[in-house]
Amino acid sequence: EVQLLESGGGLVQPGGSLRLSCAASGFTFSNCVMSWVRQAPGKGLEWVSGIREGGGNTYYADSVKGRFTISRDNSKNTLYLQMNSLRAEDTAIYYCVKRITTYWAFDYWGQGTLVTVSS
Amino acid sequence: QSVLTQPPSASGTPGQRVTISCSGSSSNIGSYSINWYQHLPGTAPKLLIYNYNQRPSGVPDRLSGSKSGTSASLAISGLQSEDEADYYCAGWDESLNGVVFGGGTKLTVL
């Protein structure tokens, strides 16, 4: 059974940093493209970042480019999102998602971790 | 303002067929596959349709997807009360070099 378990969310002040982790199991993690998707309170879904199987290629939404860094450790089956210079508008539930093999479609989602940026 | 445009709301009665539209451009829907998700409050979103009209296992065939030019649609036939949820289209955008989501459509079953 595929499982994606996020951790690391919490309350942080504007300008602060936070690192999210996603522990994956039930599939060959090193063979899969992974992403982060978020949902701010009362808003729709927003893709944040993606990373290729080997970690060599990464992609970011313009809203987080230069502030967030996605990475992965295939030996630990874990995906990360380092978030720096956090803003109030980054407040959201962050989902770890697994991509289908060929298309940019996300077939498995974690339950999400809440990040709140507030003073 | 989302790159992919969806109506904010849609509605239907049980048993009816409803469609939700998603309008984009040549850099997304016109060139790449479009996918549809269902999101119920308090749960993780669920993939319903990928590559315009492919259903993951477990998704009933009363849900279907289509594409025409730079627009796509999700159709739900035999509407049921449990279909009441938010629906999102999404796909790759080559201009942005990333995935884009529509703003979402809230489906109400009357």
Interface residues (C-beta under 8 A of the other chain):
Chain A: S35 V37 G44 L45 E46 W47 G50 Y59 Y60 A61 D62 Y95 I100 T102 Y103 W104 A105 F106 D107 W109 G110 Q111 G112
Chain B: S2 Y32 S33 N35 Y37 H39 A44 P45 K46 L47 Y50 N51 P56 D86 Y88 A90 G91 W92 L96 N97 G98 V99 V100 F101 G102 G103 G104
